[in-house]
Amino acid sequence: MTAPQNPLINNRDVEFLLYEVLDAPRLCELPYFAEHSRDTFDLYLQSCRRFAREVLFPTYRPVDEAPPRFQAGAITVHPAIKQVFRPMVELGVLTAARPAAVGGQQLPLVVATLAGAYLQAANLSACGYLSLTAGAAHLIETFGDDALRSAFMTRMYAGEWTGTMALTEPQAGSSLADVQASAVKTDAGHYLVRGSKMFISGGDHDLTENIVHLTLARIEGAPRGIKGVSLFAVPKRRPERLTEGGQLVPNDVEVAGMIHKLGWRGLPSLSLSFGEKGDCHGYLVGSPHQGVACMFQMMNEARIMVGANAVATASAAYHEALGYALVRPQGRTLGAKDPAAPQVPIIEHADVRRMLLRQKAIVEGGLALVSTTALYADLAAHAADAADRERAQRLLDLLTPIAKTFPAEKGFESNALALQVHGGYGYSSEYLPEAWLRDQKLNSIHEGTTGIQGMDLLGRKVVAGNGAALIALGGEIQQTIVRAQRAGVEPAWGERLGAALSLLGEVTVQLAEAGMRGDTERMLRHSADYMELVSVVVVAWQWLAMAAAAREGLARGAAPAGFYEGKLCAAQYWFSTELPRVEALAALCRSGEDSYARMQPGWF
């Protein structure tokens, strides 16, 4: 018996989220999405999943085994990336969620995110070129003037050029306040940019004739710190005349080196040098000294994208492990006494089902979290009522660091379990789980480490507006508890989630009070633990919503019943094994336990 073909992501899970949990078609009642319907949603989803499975997934292993090459100052990518790049552009991946006015399909982000997850599960490196380009073009769309939109954005959305975000510098890392790249304004209106950037994904390749780097730099005379950083569009090759086009000429942007990565091997990570010859032209995007504020649009979009990538990677590995467990014979069931009896598939062993159920709980909980976050992004931008938009924006701001962190951290654990299910074959390169495990590890670092996300969540998001976002989250959770009660979900689950929410509120108030007293170190000492605490609660909320929808599906006789029963088992698992951890995490955050804070460098 051969293993079933890996679906990458279960179609039924996507339909369940969109149409039974989140009711995404209600977005079509808003003027911005009025041209869409469930039919157009399904058409785009079907196109992406078909391409992912039939065209993109077969390229994953060859691309992982043969990373891009750095020769003669330029990057050459795997031929398979070249073969799939243009078809992905033609699928509409770059502009699925962008307005029709800029050539987009104007789909809800929640639909585009789920459709894109199929592609990410198939080959995340190939998708990376387009995700980065879409984010960079959106920055120019939002903050650039007409000349920049005409010169750069239109070509990027068309897939003729690609884009990157060039933030990190060797001496600064994630500390953007320490950016040293400089920009000097010329009489011609452009700036001369000089400096070095590090870990620039997709910073050079031979897919398109040009690459536009959205780059942070300091204008000459700018104040020190974060308030002195500006944003520039710095192309690899610049038009001879920005407003009139003309031939592309070299723009004094050079590849200084390539990083050899653990995972995401098809997307090069590079060191770039700007302006070594004094002729690197940069074009200001937005207002001077507002670069970080502008860049946060792309960074927040990228954080949701990383969360989707992490879910997709965990999903592909989960389905690979499930397929393997269904056909791999080994041993006999407990209590079997006949040594001559045929071996059973390993899924018959309880411990294998334990590992698979944990993966299911993580993968499907993470997929729901990312989808819910994307839905709030749609509502924040397009809800009819200003108060609804404001509320959705608060929830989006709160959930973004969680939607990035939970799938990355727990997704790595899920990927490790997929490898474990494969036993000795798991750590061999002949099987795919080891490659996906390598890919997954990068997601906890991409777009801000887990530590940075924890500090952002606790230090900014939950305390902003006197806790308005957390209050809004509490309201959403209470609505889900009511829905679950009406649907006939186990009442204790809602009670436990309500108690966990109350405890979360108490912990947050206590930590916020420490910050108000000026003891920021005490407030943020356990921000990573706080992130895990909030993640457990938020994913419990997602599982309660899915349990409610599952009960509703069973009540109306929807098929297959086993799909809904599986959801209820996974929800039971989360409420029984994960939610009880909230009390220990809350106690740790409240205690102020200071072992690693007190630890001196020399004591290690």
Secondary structure as the mmCIF struct_conf table of DSSP 4:
data_model
#
loop_
_struct_conf.conf_type_id
_struct_conf.id
_struct_conf.beg_label_comp_id
_struct_conf.beg_label_asym_id
_struct_conf.beg_label_seq_id
_struct_conf.end_label_comp_id
_struct_conf.end_label_asym_id
_struct_conf.end_label_seq_id
HELX_LH_PP_P HELX_LH_PP_P1 THR A 2 ASN A 6
BEND BEND1 LEU A 8 ILE A 9
HELX_RH_AL_P HELX_RH_AL_P1 ASN A 11 PHE A 16
HELX_RH_PI_P HELX_RH_PI_P1 LEU A 17 VAL A 21
BEND BEND2 LEU A 22 LEU A 22
HELX_RH_3T_P HELX_RH_3T_P1 ALA A 24 GLU A 29
BEND BEND3 LEU A 30 LEU A 30
HELX_RH_3T_P HELX_RH_3T_P2 PRO A 31 PHE A 33
TURN_TY1_P TURN_TY1_P1 ALA A 34 GLU A 35
HELX_RH_AL_P HELX_RH_AL_P2 ARG A 38 PHE A 51
HELX_RH_PI_P HELX_RH_PI_P2 ALA A 52 LEU A 56
HELX_RH_3T_P HELX_RH_3T_P3 PHE A 57 THR A 59
HELX_RH_AL_P HELX_RH_AL_P3 TYR A 60 GLU A 65
BEND BEND4 ALA A 66 ALA A 66
STRN STRN1 ARG A 69 GLN A 71
TURN_TY1_P TURN_TY1_P2 ALA A 72 GLY A 73
STRN STRN2 ALA A 74 THR A 76
HELX_RH_AL_P HELX_RH_AL_P4 PRO A 79 LEU A 91
TURN_TY1_P TURN_TY1_P3 GLY A 92 ALA A 97
BEND BEND5 ARG A 98 ARG A 98
HELX_RH_3T_P HELX_RH_3T_P4 ALA A 100 VAL A 102
TURN_TY1_P TURN_TY1_P4 GLY A 103 GLY A 103
HELX_RH_AL_P HELX_RH_AL_P5 LEU A 109 ALA A 122
HELX_RH_AL_P HELX_RH_AL_P6 LEU A 124 PHE A 143
HELX_RH_AL_P HELX_RH_AL_P7 ASP A 146 LEU A 148
HELX_RH_PI_P HELX_RH_PI_P3 ARG A 149 MET A 153
HELX_RH_AL_P HELX_RH_AL_P8 THR A 154 TYR A 157
TURN_TY1_P TURN_TY1_P5 ALA A 158 GLY A 159
BEND BEND6 GLU A 160 TRP A 161
STRN STRN3 THR A 162 ALA A 166
TURN_TY1_P TURN_TY1_P6 PRO A 170 SER A 174
HELX_RH_3T_P HELX_RH_3T_P5 LEU A 176 ASP A 178
STRN STRN4 SER A 182 LYS A 185
TURN_TY1_P TURN_TY1_P7 ASP A 187 ALA A 188
BEND BEND7 GLY A 189 GLY A 189
STRN STRN5 TYR A 191 SER A 201
TURN_TY1_P TURN_TY1_P8 GLY A 202 GLY A 202
BEND BEND8 ASP A 204 ASP A 204
BEND BEND9 ASP A 206 GLU A 209
STRN STRN6 ILE A 211 ILE A 219
TURN_TY1_P TURN_TY1_P9 GLU A 220 GLY A 221
HELX_LH_PP_P HELX_LH_PP_P2 ALA A 222 PRO A 223
BEND BEND10 ARG A 224 GLY A 225
HELX_RH_3T_P HELX_RH_3T_P6 ILE A 226 GLY A 228
STRN STRN7 SER A 230 PRO A 235
BEND BEND11 LYS A 236 LYS A 236
STRN STRN8 ARG A 237 ARG A 241
TURN_TY1_P TURN_TY1_P10 LEU A 242 GLU A 244
STRN STRN9 GLY A 245 PRO A 250
BEND BEND12 ASP A 252 ASP A 252
STRN STRN10 VAL A 253 ILE A 259
BEND BEND13 LEU A 262 GLY A 263
TURN_TY1_P TURN_TY1_P11 ARG A 265 GLY A 266
BEND BEND14 LEU A 267 LEU A 267
STRN STRN11 SER A 269 PHE A 274
TURN_TY1_P TURN_TY1_P12 GLU A 276 LYS A 277
BEND BEND15 GLY A 278 GLY A 278
STRN STRN12 HIS A 281 LEU A 284
BEND BEND16 GLY A 286 SER A 287
TURN_TY1_P TURN_TY1_P13 PRO A 288 HIS A 289
HELX_RH_AL_P HELX_RH_AL_P9 GLY A 291 VAL A 327
STRN STRN13 PRO A 329 PRO A 329
BEND BEND17 GLY A 331 GLY A 331
TURN_TY1_P TURN_TY1_P14 LEU A 334 GLY A 335
TURN_TY1_P TURN_TY1_P15 PRO A 339 ALA A 340
BEND BEND18 ALA A 341 ALA A 341
HELX_LH_PP_P HELX_LH_PP_P3 PRO A 342 GLN A 343
STRN STRN14 PRO A 345 PRO A 345
HELX_RH_3T_P HELX_RH_3T_P7 ILE A 346 GLU A 348
BEND BEND19 HIS A 349 HIS A 349
HELX_RH_AL_P HELX_RH_AL_P10 ALA A 350 HIS A 382
BEND BEND20 ALA A 384 ASP A 385
HELX_RH_AL_P HELX_RH_AL_P11 ALA A 386 VAL A 421
TURN_TY1_P TURN_TY1_P16 HIS A 422 HIS A 422
HELX_RH_3T_P HELX_RH_3T_P8 GLY A 423 TYR A 427
BEND BEND21 SER A 428 SER A 428
TURN_TY1_P TURN_TY1_P17 SER A 429 GLU A 430
BEND BEND22 TYR A 431 TYR A 431
TURN_TY1_P TURN_TY1_P18 LEU A 432 LEU A 432
HELX_RH_AL_P HELX_RH_AL_P12 PRO A 433 ASN A 443
TURN_TY1_P TURN_TY1_P19 SER A 444 GLU A 447
BEND BEND23 GLY A 448 GLY A 448
HELX_RH_AL_P HELX_RH_AL_P13 THR A 450 ASP A 456
HELX_RH_PI_P HELX_RH_PI_P4 LEU A 457 LYS A 461
TURN_TY1_P TURN_TY1_P20 VAL A 462 VAL A 463
HELX_RH_3T_P HELX_RH_3T_P9 ALA A 464 ASN A 466
TURN_TY1_P TURN_TY1_P21 GLY A 467 GLY A 467
HELX_RH_AL_P HELX_RH_AL_P14 ALA A 468 ALA A 487
TURN_TY1_P TURN_TY1_P22 GLY A 488 GLY A 488
HELX_RH_AL_P HELX_RH_AL_P15 PRO A 491 MET A 516
TURN_TY1_P TURN_TY1_P23 ARG A 517 GLY A 518
HELX_RH_AL_P HELX_RH_AL_P16 THR A 520 LEU A 524
TURN_TY1_P TURN_TY1_P24 ARG A 525 HIS A 526
HELX_RH_AL_P HELX_RH_AL_P17 SER A 527 ALA A 555
TURN_TY1_P TURN_TY1_P25 ARG A 556 GLY A 557
BEND BEND24 ALA A 559 ALA A 559
HELX_RH_AL_P HELX_RH_AL_P18 ALA A 561 TYR A 573
HELX_RH_PI_P HELX_RH_PI_P5 TRP A 574 GLU A 578
TURN_TY1_P TURN_TY1_P26 LEU A 579 PRO A 580
HELX_RH_AL_P HELX_RH_AL_P19 ARG A 581 SER A 591
TURN_TY1_P TURN_TY1_P27 GLY A 592 GLY A 592
HELX_RH_AL_P HELX_RH_AL_P20 SER A 595 ARG A 598
HELX_RH_3T_P HELX_RH_3T_P10 PRO A 601 TRP A 603
#
